[in-house]
Amino acid sequence: MSVRARDRLGGKAAVVGIGATEFSKDSGRSELRLAVEAVGAALDDAGLAPGDVDGMVTFTMDTNPEITVAQAAGIGELSFFSRVHYGGGAACATVQQAVLAVASGVAEVVVCYRAFNERSGRRFGSGVQHREPSAEGAALGWSLPFGLLTPASWVAMAAQRYLHAYGLTPDAFGHVAVTDRKYAATNPAAYFYGKPITLADHAESRWIVEPLRLLDCCQETDGGQAIVVTSVDRARDLPHPPAVITAAAQGAGRAQEQMTSFYRDDLSGLPEMSVVARQLWRSSGLAPSDIDVGILYDHFTPFVLMQLEEFGFCGPGEAAGFVAEERLPLNTHGGQLGEAYLHGMNGIAEAVRQVRGTSVNQIPGAARTLVTAGTGVPTSGLILGSDG
């Protein structure tokens, strides 16, 4: 797609509804029910009925097919349905898919959703248990036999190189954890509501895979989150101020693998996020200084630092100081470290709340939010803004 075509998509669609279940460690119900509850809550928030929906988007790593969720939620005919690959990297891309559908006239109202029992059911943190034969699965054969079995171990490789490249210690990651937990402590929806931490707490938490400590790693959560997207024109007639999708992008870097891209020339950055960043800045005409709030994917703290550097908020190796100085409000819902791990979908919801002015940790005058999706995998990003 040309840059000119990307420009034409900006400002065509908006998020008009957000809805979620509670975030827990044991939901006590099926993933399908979680999805339907989240979709229903998002439609209620948007002031729309199930019959208004004609498009649905979700993740490939989801047990809730679009058609099944539509049937269970009382949604009728669909003219568009889609799934996006690569775990958390799909989050913002589900919204991009919705924008493409709305802007092209393929669908009028698209629901993006993610629901799972990731704590009480399948736990991604437990590592690779079984994988069907595939080219991607075969690539893991270069890592698994050597003990790199879990997402934490895969990220630890890049994190160790980052520290070495810039002469830092693991304490550098603590600033992200403390910031997330500060916001989670004042967010009633967060699992760690009322439980802030200090840098000393971070430094004293146990090793998971050096240089990652327990407090560098996101939660495992049961829950669901849904997002409703429609045209900006229609959004203006709905109950909430529209969160206009100013720009949307996907990105995969050279020598990209799913979290095991160890054969790149440099492991101290995130090339896939650089691909996203270049597209977002170019198509929106914005720069880092124009962003009021950053909702950055935080499954592991080191990758938040790398994202800040890839987007140009600060120079290479400078992100820990950038976060410590609170130069940009980050993850005001508490992030996946503090609120819940919903593969980044709850971060999109927080970005919408900031634009609406309804966040429990509202940043005064927040008009533009940057949201990113999974890192270390093919990924995606959004810029959301106020209408006018």
FILUM-745141 format. One record per residue (C-alpha): residue in one letter; x, y, z; residue number from 1. Coordinates in pm, whole numbers, always signed. Layout:
FILUM-745141
<atom rest="a" X="X" Y="Y" Z="Z" nr="NUM"/>
...
//
This chain:
FILUM-745141
<atom rest="m" X="+0" Y="+0" Z="+0" nr="1"/>
<atom rest="s" X="+140" Y="+341" Z="-93" nr="2"/>
<atom rest="v" X="+195" Y="+619" Z="+158" nr="3"/>
<atom rest="r" X="-77" Y="+818" Z="-21" nr="4"/>
<atom rest="a" X="-323" Y="+530" Z="+26" nr="5"/>
<atom rest="r" X="-232" Y="+506" Z="+394" nr="6"/>
<atom rest="d" X="-297" Y="+879" Z="+433" nr="7"/>
<atom rest="r" X="-647" Y="+836" Z="+297" nr="8"/>
<atom rest="l" X="-730" Y="+591" Z="+576" nr="9"/>
<atom rest="g" X="-646" Y="+833" Z="+856" nr="10"/>
<atom rest="g" X="-951" Y="+1001" Z="+1006" nr="11"/>
<atom rest="k" X="-1200" Y="+774" Z="+829" nr="12"/>
<atom rest="a" X="-1296" Y="+557" Z="+1127" nr="13"/>
<atom rest="a" X="-1320" Y="+583" Z="+1504" nr="14"/>
<atom rest="v" X="-1351" Y="+367" Z="+1811" nr="15"/>
<atom rest="v" X="-1700" Y="+425" Z="+1951" nr="16"/>
<atom rest="g" X="-1737" Y="+147" Z="+2204" nr="17"/>
<atom rest="i" X="-1520" Y="-39" Z="+2456" nr="18"/>
<atom rest="g" X="-1626" Y="-321" Z="+2685" nr="19"/>
<atom rest="a" X="-1460" Y="-577" Z="+2905" nr="20"/>
<atom rest="t" X="-1527" Y="-850" Z="+3155" nr="21"/>
<atom rest="e" X="-1365" Y="-840" Z="+3496" nr="22"/>
<atom rest="f" X="-997" Y="-935" Z="+3493" nr="23"/>
<atom rest="s" X="-927" Y="-1236" Z="+3714" nr="24"/>
<atom rest="k" X="-716" Y="-1546" Z="+3769" nr="25"/>
<atom rest="d" X="-1013" Y="-1784" Z="+3747" nr="26"/>
<atom rest="s" X="-1313" Y="-1664" Z="+3546" nr="27"/>
<atom rest="g" X="-1521" Y="-1974" Z="+3613" nr="28"/>
<atom rest="r" X="-1677" Y="-1963" Z="+3266" nr="29"/>
<atom rest="s" X="-1598" Y="-2049" Z="+2907" nr="30"/>
<atom rest="e" X="-1388" Y="-1834" Z="+2677" nr="31"/>
<atom rest="l" X="-1690" Y="-1803" Z="+2447" nr="32"/>
<atom rest="r" X="-1895" Y="-1657" Z="+2729" nr="33"/>
<atom rest="l" X="-1616" Y="-1411" Z="+2810" nr="34"/>
<atom rest="a" X="-1609" Y="-1301" Z="+2447" nr="35"/>
<atom rest="v" X="-1985" Y="-1253" Z="+2431" nr="36"/>
<atom rest="e" X="-1990" Y="-1055" Z="+2756" nr="37"/>
<atom rest="a" X="-1715" Y="-824" Z="+2632" nr="38"/>
<atom rest="v" X="-1882" Y="-775" Z="+2293" nr="39"/>
<atom rest="g" X="-2216" Y="-698" Z="+2458" nr="40"/>
<atom rest="a" X="-2055" Y="-448" Z="+2693" nr="41"/>
<atom rest="a" X="-1877" Y="-273" Z="+2404" nr="42"/>
<atom rest="l" X="-2198" Y="-245" Z="+2202" nr="43"/>
<atom rest="d" X="-2383" Y="-106" Z="+2502" nr="44"/>
<atom rest="d" X="-2107" Y="+150" Z="+2548" nr="45"/>
<atom rest="a" X="-2136" Y="+247" Z="+2180" nr="46"/>
<atom rest="g" X="-2514" Y="+279" Z="+2195" nr="47"/>
<atom rest="l" X="-2547" Y="+16" Z="+1923" nr="48"/>
<atom rest="a" X="-2738" Y="-312" Z="+1897" nr="49"/>
<atom rest="p" X="-2604" Y="-652" Z="+1789" nr="50"/>
<atom rest="g" X="-2797" Y="-615" Z="+1466" nr="51"/>
<atom rest="d" X="-2588" Y="-310" Z="+1373" nr="52"/>
<atom rest="v" X="-2271" Y="-519" Z="+1353" nr="53"/>
<atom rest="d" X="-2162" Y="-653" Z="+1013" nr="54"/>
<atom rest="g" X="-1792" Y="-718" Z="+1072" nr="55"/>
<atom rest="m" X="-1579" Y="-899" Z="+1330" nr="56"/>
<atom rest="v" X="-1202" Y="-932" Z="+1382" nr="57"/>
<atom rest="t" X="-1003" Y="-1135" Z="+1633" nr="58"/>
<atom rest="f" X="-672" Y="-1317" Z="+1684" nr="59"/>
<atom rest="t" X="-564" Y="-1651" Z="+1542" nr="60"/>
<atom rest="m" X="-473" Y="-1766" Z="+1894" nr="61"/>
<atom rest="d" X="-837" Y="-1755" Z="+2004" nr="62"/>
<atom rest="t" X="-1085" Y="-2039" Z="+2061" nr="63"/>
<atom rest="n" X="-1379" Y="-1813" Z="+1973" nr="64"/>
<atom rest="p" X="-1440" Y="-1802" Z="+1596" nr="65"/>
<atom rest="e" X="-1600" Y="-1489" Z="+1461" nr="66"/>
<atom rest="i" X="-1906" Y="-1676" Z="+1336" nr="67"/>
<atom rest="t" X="-1963" Y="-1849" Z="+1669" nr="68"/>
<atom rest="v" X="-1930" Y="-1528" Z="+1867" nr="69"/>
<atom rest="a" X="-2165" Y="-1351" Z="+1627" nr="70"/>
<atom rest="q" X="-2426" Y="-1621" Z="+1672" nr="71"/>
<atom rest="a" X="-2393" Y="-1628" Z="+2051" nr="72"/>
<atom rest="a" X="-2402" Y="-1247" Z="+2075" nr="73"/>
<atom rest="g" X="-2718" Y="-1213" Z="+1863" nr="74"/>
<atom rest="i" X="-2537" Y="-1060" Z="+1568" nr="75"/>
<atom rest="g" X="-2692" Y="-1132" Z="+1229" nr="76"/>
<atom rest="e" X="-2536" Y="-1124" Z="+884" nr="77"/>
<atom rest="l" X="-2164" Y="-1051" Z="+848" nr="78"/>
<atom rest="s" X="-2004" Y="-900" Z="+539" nr="79"/>
<atom rest="f" X="-1652" Y="-905" Z="+686" nr="80"/>
<atom rest="f" X="-1463" Y="-1132" Z="+925" nr="81"/>
<atom rest="s" X="-1091" Y="-1169" Z="+979" nr="82"/>
<atom rest="r" X="-818" Y="-1301" Z="+1206" nr="83"/>
<atom rest="v" X="-468" Y="-1163" Z="+1266" nr="84"/>
<atom rest="h" X="-161" Y="-1371" Z="+1353" nr="85"/>
<atom rest="y" X="+117" Y="-1355" Z="+1612" nr="86"/>
<atom rest="g" X="-39" Y="-1334" Z="+1954" nr="87"/>
<atom rest="g" X="-19" Y="-990" Z="+2112" nr="88"/>
<atom rest="g" X="+117" Y="-846" Z="+1789" nr="89"/>
<atom rest="a" X="-237" Y="-871" Z="+1653" nr="90"/>
<atom rest="a" X="-398" Y="-627" Z="+1897" nr="91"/>
<atom rest="c" X="-372" Y="-298" Z="+1708" nr="92"/>
<atom rest="a" X="-391" Y="-483" Z="+1377" nr="93"/>
<atom rest="t" X="-744" Y="-597" Z="+1459" nr="94"/>
<atom rest="v" X="-841" Y="-230" Z="+1467" nr="95"/>
<atom rest="q" X="-646" Y="-165" Z="+1147" nr="96"/>
<atom rest="q" X="-847" Y="-442" Z="+980" nr="97"/>
<atom rest="a" X="-1166" Y="-277" Z="+1103" nr="98"/>
<atom rest="v" X="-1052" Y="+59" Z="+963" nr="99"/>
<atom rest="l" X="-978" Y="-97" Z="+625" nr="100"/>
<atom rest="a" X="-1323" Y="-255" Z="+616" nr="101"/>
<atom rest="v" X="-1506" Y="+62" Z="+719" nr="102"/>
<atom rest="a" X="-1306" Y="+295" Z="+494" nr="103"/>
<atom rest="s" X="-1356" Y="+71" Z="+192" nr="104"/>
<atom rest="g" X="-1728" Y="+22" Z="+254" nr="105"/>
<atom rest="v" X="-1697" Y="-351" Z="+312" nr="106"/>
<atom rest="a" X="-1855" Y="-316" Z="+658" nr="107"/>
<atom rest="e" X="-2018" Y="-39" Z="+859" nr="108"/>
<atom rest="v" X="-1973" Y="-152" Z="+1221" nr="109"/>
<atom rest="v" X="-1686" Y="-384" Z="+1311" nr="110"/>
<atom rest="v" X="-1622" Y="-545" Z="+1650" nr="111"/>
<atom rest="c" X="-1265" Y="-642" Z="+1745" nr="112"/>
<atom rest="y" X="-1234" Y="-878" Z="+2040" nr="113"/>
<atom rest="r" X="-1002" Y="-1102" Z="+2242" nr="114"/>
<atom rest="a" X="-1108" Y="-1340" Z="+2518" nr="115"/>
<atom rest="f" X="-925" Y="-1619" Z="+2696" nr="116"/>
<atom rest="n" X="-874" Y="-1807" Z="+3018" nr="117"/>
<atom rest="e" X="-501" Y="-1748" Z="+3004" nr="118"/>
<atom rest="r" X="-449" Y="-1810" Z="+3374" nr="119"/>
<atom rest="s" X="-696" Y="-2086" Z="+3458" nr="120"/>
<atom rest="g" X="-668" Y="-2250" Z="+3116" nr="121"/>
<atom rest="r" X="-382" Y="-2228" Z="+2870" nr="122"/>
<atom rest="r" X="-90" Y="-2039" Z="+3026" nr="123"/>
<atom rest="f" X="+149" Y="-1889" Z="+2772" nr="124"/>
<atom rest="g" X="+409" Y="-1846" Z="+3045" nr="125"/>
<atom rest="s" X="+436" Y="-2222" Z="+3087" nr="126"/>
<atom rest="g" X="+619" Y="-2241" Z="+2757" nr="127"/>
<atom rest="v" X="+590" Y="-2464" Z="+2455" nr="128"/>
<atom rest="q" X="+403" Y="-2782" Z="+2549" nr="129"/>
<atom rest="h" X="+297" Y="-2904" Z="+2206" nr="130"/>
<atom rest="r" X="+305" Y="-2760" Z="+1857" nr="131"/>
<atom rest="e" X="+152" Y="-2890" Z="+1538" nr="132"/>
<atom rest="p" X="+403" Y="-2940" Z="+1254" nr="133"/>
<atom rest="s" X="+465" Y="-2614" Z="+1071" nr="134"/>
<atom rest="a" X="+750" Y="-2414" Z="+923" nr="135"/>
<atom rest="e" X="+730" Y="-2176" Z="+1217" nr="136"/>
<atom rest="g" X="+732" Y="-2462" Z="+1465" nr="137"/>
<atom rest="a" X="+1037" Y="-2611" Z="+1299" nr="138"/>
<atom rest="a" X="+1222" Y="-2281" Z="+1346" nr="139"/>
<atom rest="l" X="+1181" Y="-2320" Z="+1722" nr="140"/>
<atom rest="g" X="+1402" Y="-2629" Z="+1692" nr="141"/>
<atom rest="w" X="+1702" Y="-2395" Z="+1691" nr="142"/>
<atom rest="s" X="+1608" Y="-2264" Z="+2038" nr="143"/>
<atom rest="l" X="+1406" Y="-2515" Z="+2239" nr="144"/>
<atom rest="p" X="+1673" Y="-2787" Z="+2274" nr="145"/>
<atom rest="f" X="+1901" Y="-2534" Z="+2445" nr="146"/>
<atom rest="g" X="+1653" Y="-2451" Z="+2719" nr="147"/>
<atom rest="l" X="+1483" Y="-2149" Z="+2562" nr="148"/>
<atom rest="l" X="+1134" Y="-2282" Z="+2628" nr="149"/>
<atom rest="t" X="+932" Y="-1984" Z="+2748" nr="150"/>
<atom rest="p" X="+858" Y="-1627" Z="+2635" nr="151"/>
<atom rest="a" X="+1062" Y="-1498" Z="+2930" nr="152"/>
<atom rest="s" X="+1366" Y="-1695" Z="+2816" nr="153"/>
<atom rest="w" X="+1330" Y="-1566" Z="+2459" nr="154"/>
<atom rest="v" X="+1306" Y="-1204" Z="+2572" nr="155"/>
<atom rest="a" X="+1592" Y="-1249" Z="+2819" nr="156"/>
<atom rest="m" X="+1835" Y="-1302" Z="+2529" nr="157"/>
<atom rest="a" X="+1756" Y="-961" Z="+2382" nr="158"/>
<atom rest="a" X="+1738" Y="-797" Z="+2725" nr="159"/>
<atom rest="q" X="+2086" Y="-921" Z="+2818" nr="160"/>
<atom rest="r" X="+2229" Y="-784" Z="+2496" nr="161"/>
<atom rest="y" X="+2056" Y="-448" Z="+2554" nr="162"/>
<atom rest="l" X="+2213" Y="-414" Z="+2898" nr="163"/>
<atom rest="h" X="+2555" Y="-507" Z="+2764" nr="164"/>
<atom rest="a" X="+2533" Y="-267" Z="+2468" nr="165"/>
<atom rest="y" X="+2454" Y="+34" Z="+2685" nr="166"/>
<atom rest="g" X="+2642" Y="-50" Z="+3003" nr="167"/>
<atom rest="l" X="+2327" Y="-87" Z="+3214" nr="168"/>
<atom rest="t" X="+2218" Y="-319" Z="+3493" nr="169"/>
<atom rest="p" X="+1884" Y="-500" Z="+3535" nr="170"/>
<atom rest="d" X="+1775" Y="-219" Z="+3768" nr="171"/>
<atom rest="a" X="+1713" Y="-13" Z="+3450" nr="172"/>
<atom rest="f" X="+1402" Y="-221" Z="+3386" nr="173"/>
<atom rest="g" X="+1257" Y="-137" Z="+3726" nr="174"/>
<atom rest="h" X="+1138" Y="+209" Z="+3620" nr="175"/>
<atom rest="v" X="+881" Y="+54" Z="+3385" nr="176"/>
<atom rest="a" X="+751" Y="-183" Z="+3650" nr="177"/>
<atom rest="v" X="+719" Y="+94" Z="+3909" nr="178"/>
<atom rest="t" X="+540" Y="+325" Z="+3663" nr="179"/>
<atom rest="d" X="+287" Y="+59" Z="+3560" nr="180"/>
<atom rest="r" X="+213" Y="-42" Z="+3914" nr="181"/>
<atom rest="k" X="+173" Y="+323" Z="+4021" nr="182"/>
<atom rest="y" X="-115" Y="+361" Z="+3776" nr="183"/>
<atom rest="a" X="-258" Y="+16" Z="+3851" nr="184"/>
<atom rest="a" X="-273" Y="+108" Z="+4220" nr="185"/>
<atom rest="t" X="-538" Y="+373" Z="+4146" nr="186"/>
<atom rest="n" X="-732" Y="+173" Z="+3885" nr="187"/>
<atom rest="p" X="-1015" Y="-32" Z="+4043" nr="188"/>
<atom rest="a" X="-1024" Y="-264" Z="+3739" nr="189"/>
<atom rest="a" X="-658" Y="-359" Z="+3782" nr="190"/>
<atom rest="y" X="-553" Y="-683" Z="+3945" nr="191"/>
<atom rest="f" X="-290" Y="-492" Z="+4141" nr="192"/>
<atom rest="y" X="-526" Y="-216" Z="+4251" nr="193"/>
<atom rest="g" X="-395" Y="-62" Z="+4570" nr="194"/>
<atom rest="k" X="-57" Y="-235" Z="+4537" nr="195"/>
<atom rest="p" X="+216" Y="+0" Z="+4413" nr="196"/>
<atom rest="i" X="+580" Y="-111" Z="+4419" nr="197"/>
<atom rest="t" X="+918" Y="+57" Z="+4461" nr="198"/>
<atom rest="l" X="+1247" Y="+16" Z="+4281" nr="199"/>
<atom rest="a" X="+1366" Y="-178" Z="+4586" nr="200"/>
<atom rest="d" X="+1073" Y="-418" Z="+4549" nr="201"/>
<atom rest="h" X="+1170" Y="-472" Z="+4187" nr="202"/>
<atom rest="a" X="+1535" Y="-536" Z="+4275" nr="203"/>
<atom rest="e" X="+1438" Y="-784" Z="+4547" nr="204"/>
<atom rest="s" X="+1195" Y="-986" Z="+4336" nr="205"/>
<atom rest="r" X="+1320" Y="-1329" Z="+4234" nr="206"/>
<atom rest="w" X="+1491" Y="-1410" Z="+3908" nr="207"/>
<atom rest="i" X="+1277" Y="-1570" Z="+3637" nr="208"/>
<atom rest="v" X="+1540" Y="-1579" Z="+3363" nr="209"/>
<atom rest="e" X="+1832" Y="-1343" Z="+3411" nr="210"/>
<atom rest="p" X="+1823" Y="-1049" Z="+3358" nr="211"/>
<atom rest="l" X="+1443" Y="-1066" Z="+3405" nr="212"/>
<atom rest="r" X="+1295" Y="-1065" Z="+3753" nr="213"/>
<atom rest="l" X="+941" Y="-1156" Z="+3853" nr="214"/>
<atom rest="l" X="+834" Y="-791" Z="+3844" nr="215"/>
<atom rest="d" X="+962" Y="-757" Z="+3486" nr="216"/>
<atom rest="c" X="+706" Y="-1011" Z="+3365" nr="217"/>
<atom rest="c" X="+339" Y="-949" Z="+3287" nr="218"/>
<atom rest="q" X="+50" Y="-1128" Z="+3452" nr="219"/>
<atom rest="e" X="-151" Y="-1424" Z="+3332" nr="220"/>
<atom rest="t" X="-516" Y="-1324" Z="+3314" nr="221"/>
<atom rest="d" X="-866" Y="-1456" Z="+3243" nr="222"/>
<atom rest="g" X="-1091" Y="-1205" Z="+3071" nr="223"/>
<atom rest="g" X="-1224" Y="-1048" Z="+2756" nr="224"/>
<atom rest="q" X="-1207" Y="-708" Z="+2585" nr="225"/>
<atom rest="a" X="-1393" Y="-578" Z="+2282" nr="226"/>
<atom rest="i" X="-1363" Y="-264" Z="+2068" nr="227"/>
<atom rest="v" X="-1630" Y="-123" Z="+1830" nr="228"/>
<atom rest="v" X="-1521" Y="+65" Z="+1517" nr="229"/>
<atom rest="t" X="-1735" Y="+260" Z="+1271" nr="230"/>
<atom rest="s" X="-1708" Y="+563" Z="+1043" nr="231"/>
<atom rest="v" X="-1632" Y="+902" Z="+1194" nr="232"/>
<atom rest="d" X="-1955" Y="+1041" Z="+1048" nr="233"/>
<atom rest="r" X="-2165" Y="+777" Z="+1221" nr="234"/>
<atom rest="a" X="-1957" Y="+805" Z="+1538" nr="235"/>
<atom rest="r" X="-2060" Y="+1168" Z="+1583" nr="236"/>
<atom rest="d" X="-2419" Y="+1058" Z="+1644" nr="237"/>
<atom rest="l" X="-2327" Y="+807" Z="+1915" nr="238"/>
<atom rest="p" X="-2306" Y="+865" Z="+2292" nr="239"/>
<atom rest="h" X="-1931" Y="+913" Z="+2342" nr="240"/>
<atom rest="p" X="-1680" Y="+1145" Z="+2177" nr="241"/>
<atom rest="p" X="-1519" Y="+939" Z="+1901" nr="242"/>
<atom rest="a" X="-1160" Y="+827" Z="+1938" nr="243"/>
<atom rest="v" X="-1053" Y="+887" Z="+1580" nr="244"/>
<atom rest="i" X="-805" Y="+641" Z="+1433" nr="245"/>
<atom rest="t" X="-545" Y="+884" Z="+1304" nr="246"/>
<atom rest="a" X="-303" Y="+616" Z="+1186" nr="247"/>
<atom rest="a" X="-266" Y="+237" Z="+1196" nr="248"/>
<atom rest="a" X="+19" Y="+10" Z="+1094" nr="249"/>
<atom rest="q" X="+158" Y="-342" Z="+1100" nr="250"/>
<atom rest="g" X="+525" Y="-432" Z="+1091" nr="251"/>
<atom rest="a" X="+766" Y="-724" Z="+1061" nr="252"/>
<atom rest="g" X="+1141" Y="-673" Z="+1052" nr="253"/>
<atom rest="r" X="+1417" Y="-842" Z="+855" nr="254"/>
<atom rest="a" X="+1505" Y="-1190" Z="+983" nr="255"/>
<atom rest="q" X="+1181" Y="-1182" Z="+1183" nr="256"/>
<atom rest="e" X="+1075" Y="-1485" Z="+1381" nr="257"/>
<atom rest="q" X="+808" Y="-1521" Z="+1645" nr="258"/>
<atom rest="m" X="+1003" Y="-1405" Z="+1953" nr="259"/>
<atom rest="t" X="+1323" Y="-1589" Z="+1860" nr="260"/>
<atom rest="s" X="+1482" Y="-1348" Z="+1610" nr="261"/>
<atom rest="f" X="+1829" Y="-1420" Z="+1745" nr="262"/>
<atom rest="y" X="+2010" Y="-1416" Z="+1411" nr="263"/>
<atom rest="r" X="+1974" Y="-1047" Z="+1345" nr="264"/>
<atom rest="d" X="+2282" Y="-828" Z="+1334" nr="265"/>
<atom rest="d" X="+2169" Y="-644" Z="+1649" nr="266"/>
<atom rest="l" X="+1959" Y="-776" Z="+1938" nr="267"/>
<atom rest="s" X="+1942" Y="-447" Z="+2128" nr="268"/>
<atom rest="g" X="+1636" Y="-311" Z="+1946" nr="269"/>
<atom rest="l" X="+1301" Y="-405" Z="+1795" nr="270"/>
<atom rest="p" X="+1315" Y="-368" Z="+1415" nr="271"/>
<atom rest="e" X="+951" Y="-472" Z="+1376" nr="272"/>
<atom rest="m" X="+845" Y="-178" Z="+1591" nr="273"/>
<atom rest="s" X="+1063" Y="+54" Z="+1388" nr="274"/>
<atom rest="v" X="+865" Y="-52" Z="+1080" nr="275"/>
<atom rest="v" X="+543" Y="+40" Z="+1263" nr="276"/>
<atom rest="a" X="+685" Y="+367" Z="+1395" nr="277"/>
<atom rest="r" X="+797" Y="+490" Z="+1052" nr="278"/>
<atom rest="q" X="+452" Y="+424" Z="+908" nr="279"/>
<atom rest="l" X="+265" Y="+589" Z="+1194" nr="280"/>
<atom rest="w" X="+474" Y="+906" Z="+1191" nr="281"/>
<atom rest="r" X="+473" Y="+929" Z="+812" nr="282"/>
<atom rest="s" X="+102" Y="+867" Z="+758" nr="283"/>
<atom rest="s" X="-13" Y="+1085" Z="+1049" nr="284"/>
<atom rest="g" X="+230" Y="+1371" Z="+999" nr="285"/>
<atom rest="l" X="+294" Y="+1362" Z="+1373" nr="286"/>
<atom rest="a" X="+613" Y="+1332" Z="+1578" nr="287"/>
<atom rest="p" X="+693" Y="+1198" Z="+1926" nr="288"/>
<atom rest="s" X="+649" Y="+1547" Z="+2071" nr="289"/>
<atom rest="d" X="+283" Y="+1543" Z="+1958" nr="290"/>
<atom rest="i" X="+192" Y="+1238" Z="+2168" nr="291"/>
<atom rest="d" X="+24" Y="+1301" Z="+2503" nr="292"/>
<atom rest="v" X="+6" Y="+943" Z="+2636" nr="293"/>
<atom rest="g" X="+190" Y="+625" Z="+2542" nr="294"/>
<atom rest="i" X="+23" Y="+286" Z="+2588" nr="295"/>
<atom rest="l" X="+317" Y="+58" Z="+2510" nr="296"/>
<atom rest="y" X="+293" Y="-319" Z="+2505" nr="297"/>
<atom rest="d" X="+455" Y="-440" Z="+2825" nr="298"/>
<atom rest="h" X="+461" Y="-817" Z="+2841" nr="299"/>
<atom rest="f" X="+822" Y="-770" Z="+2957" nr="300"/>
<atom rest="t" X="+976" Y="-445" Z="+3079" nr="301"/>
<atom rest="p" X="+1289" Y="-435" Z="+2855" nr="302"/>
<atom rest="f" X="+1078" Y="-413" Z="+2542" nr="303"/>
<atom rest="v" X="+904" Y="-97" Z="+2669" nr="304"/>
<atom rest="l" X="+1245" Y="+71" Z="+2682" nr="305"/>
<atom rest="m" X="+1332" Y="-48" Z="+2334" nr="306"/>
<atom rest="q" X="+998" Y="+74" Z="+2197" nr="307"/>
<atom rest="l" X="+1056" Y="+426" Z="+2329" nr="308"/>
<atom rest="e" X="+1387" Y="+429" Z="+2147" nr="309"/>
<atom rest="e" X="+1248" Y="+284" Z="+1822" nr="310"/>
<atom rest="f" X="+975" Y="+551" Z="+1816" nr="311"/>
<atom rest="g" X="+1230" Y="+828" Z="+1871" nr="312"/>
<atom rest="f" X="+1115" Y="+950" Z="+2210" nr="313"/>
<atom rest="c" X="+1476" Y="+924" Z="+2323" nr="314"/>
<atom rest="g" X="+1812" Y="+798" Z="+2199" nr="315"/>
<atom rest="p" X="+1943" Y="+440" Z="+2212" nr="316"/>
<atom rest="g" X="+2011" Y="+333" Z="+2569" nr="317"/>
<atom rest="e" X="+1838" Y="+640" Z="+2714" nr="318"/>
<atom rest="a" X="+1488" Y="+502" Z="+2774" nr="319"/>
<atom rest="a" X="+1536" Y="+405" Z="+3140" nr="320"/>
<atom rest="g" X="+1615" Y="+765" Z="+3227" nr="321"/>
<atom rest="f" X="+1327" Y="+884" Z="+3007" nr="322"/>
<atom rest="v" X="+1082" Y="+669" Z="+3205" nr="323"/>
<atom rest="a" X="+1235" Y="+761" Z="+3541" nr="324"/>
<atom rest="e" X="+1191" Y="+1131" Z="+3459" nr="325"/>
<atom rest="e" X="+825" Y="+1069" Z="+3361" nr="326"/>
<atom rest="r" X="+871" Y="+1259" Z="+3037" nr="327"/>
<atom rest="l" X="+568" Y="+1080" Z="+2884" nr="328"/>
<atom rest="p" X="+273" Y="+932" Z="+3074" nr="329"/>
<atom rest="l" X="+295" Y="+557" Z="+3014" nr="330"/>
<atom rest="n" X="+38" Y="+280" Z="+3055" nr="331"/>
<atom rest="t" X="-203" Y="+482" Z="+3261" nr="332"/>
<atom rest="h" X="-429" Y="+179" Z="+3316" nr="333"/>
<atom rest="g" X="-143" Y="-11" Z="+3477" nr="334"/>
<atom rest="g" X="-50" Y="-204" Z="+3165" nr="335"/>
<atom rest="q" X="-24" Y="-578" Z="+3140" nr="336"/>
<atom rest="l" X="+210" Y="-572" Z="+3437" nr="337"/>
<atom rest="g" X="-49" Y="-405" Z="+3659" nr="338"/>
<atom rest="e" X="-401" Y="-417" Z="+3514" nr="339"/>
<atom rest="a" X="-433" Y="-737" Z="+3311" nr="340"/>
<atom rest="y" X="-273" Y="-937" Z="+3032" nr="341"/>
<atom rest="l" X="-527" Y="-927" Z="+2748" nr="342"/>
<atom rest="h" X="-276" Y="-942" Z="+2462" nr="343"/>
<atom rest="g" X="-282" Y="-562" Z="+2449" nr="344"/>
<atom rest="m" X="-655" Y="-513" Z="+2385" nr="345"/>
<atom rest="n" X="-707" Y="-352" Z="+2725" nr="346"/>
<atom rest="g" X="-439" Y="-101" Z="+2630" nr="347"/>
<atom rest="i" X="-644" Y="+9" Z="+2328" nr="348"/>
<atom rest="a" X="-941" Y="+59" Z="+2560" nr="349"/>
<atom rest="e" X="-730" Y="+280" Z="+2788" nr="350"/>
<atom rest="a" X="-615" Y="+487" Z="+2492" nr="351"/>
<atom rest="v" X="-981" Y="+544" Z="+2405" nr="352"/>
<atom rest="r" X="-1058" Y="+651" Z="+2762" nr="353"/>
<atom rest="q" X="-773" Y="+901" Z="+2756" nr="354"/>
<atom rest="v" X="-909" Y="+1058" Z="+2436" nr="355"/>
<atom rest="r" X="-1261" Y="+1063" Z="+2583" nr="356"/>
<atom rest="g" X="-1133" Y="+1214" Z="+2906" nr="357"/>
<atom rest="t" X="-1271" Y="+931" Z="+3121" nr="358"/>
<atom rest="s" X="-963" Y="+742" Z="+3242" nr="359"/>
<atom rest="v" X="-929" Y="+690" Z="+3616" nr="360"/>
<atom rest="n" X="-576" Y="+824" Z="+3565" nr="361"/>
<atom rest="q" X="-672" Y="+1094" Z="+3319" nr="362"/>
<atom rest="i" X="-392" Y="+1303" Z="+3173" nr="363"/>
<atom rest="p" X="-518" Y="+1661" Z="+3138" nr="364"/>
<atom rest="g" X="-551" Y="+1769" Z="+2776" nr="365"/>
<atom rest="a" X="-474" Y="+1425" Z="+2634" nr="366"/>
<atom rest="a" X="-570" Y="+1452" Z="+2268" nr="367"/>
<atom rest="r" X="-340" Y="+1198" Z="+2101" nr="368"/>
<atom rest="t" X="-244" Y="+854" Z="+2226" nr="369"/>
<atom rest="l" X="+4" Y="+608" Z="+2085" nr="370"/>
<atom rest="v" X="-80" Y="+238" Z="+2131" nr="371"/>
<atom rest="t" X="+146" Y="-54" Z="+2045" nr="372"/>
<atom rest="a" X="+92" Y="-426" Z="+2024" nr="373"/>
<atom rest="g" X="+314" Y="-729" Z="+2092" nr="374"/>
<atom rest="t" X="+689" Y="-690" Z="+2065" nr="375"/>
<atom rest="g" X="+944" Y="-947" Z="+1958" nr="376"/>
<atom rest="v" X="+679" Y="-1071" Z="+1713" nr="377"/>
<atom rest="p" X="+532" Y="-925" Z="+1393" nr="378"/>
<atom rest="t" X="+338" Y="-637" Z="+1543" nr="379"/>
<atom rest="s" X="+113" Y="-335" Z="+1500" nr="380"/>
<atom rest="g" X="+36" Y="+12" Z="+1634" nr="381"/>
<atom rest="l" X="-222" Y="+290" Z="+1640" nr="382"/>
<atom rest="i" X="-247" Y="+660" Z="+1695" nr="383"/>
<atom rest="l" X="-585" Y="+766" Z="+1834" nr="384"/>
<atom rest="g" X="-697" Y="+1128" Z="+1850" nr="385"/>
<atom rest="s" X="-990" Y="+1346" Z="+1936" nr="386"/>
<atom rest="d" X="-1241" Y="+1449" Z="+1670" nr="387"/>
<atom rest="g" X="-1135" Y="+1791" Z="+1551" nr="388"/>
//
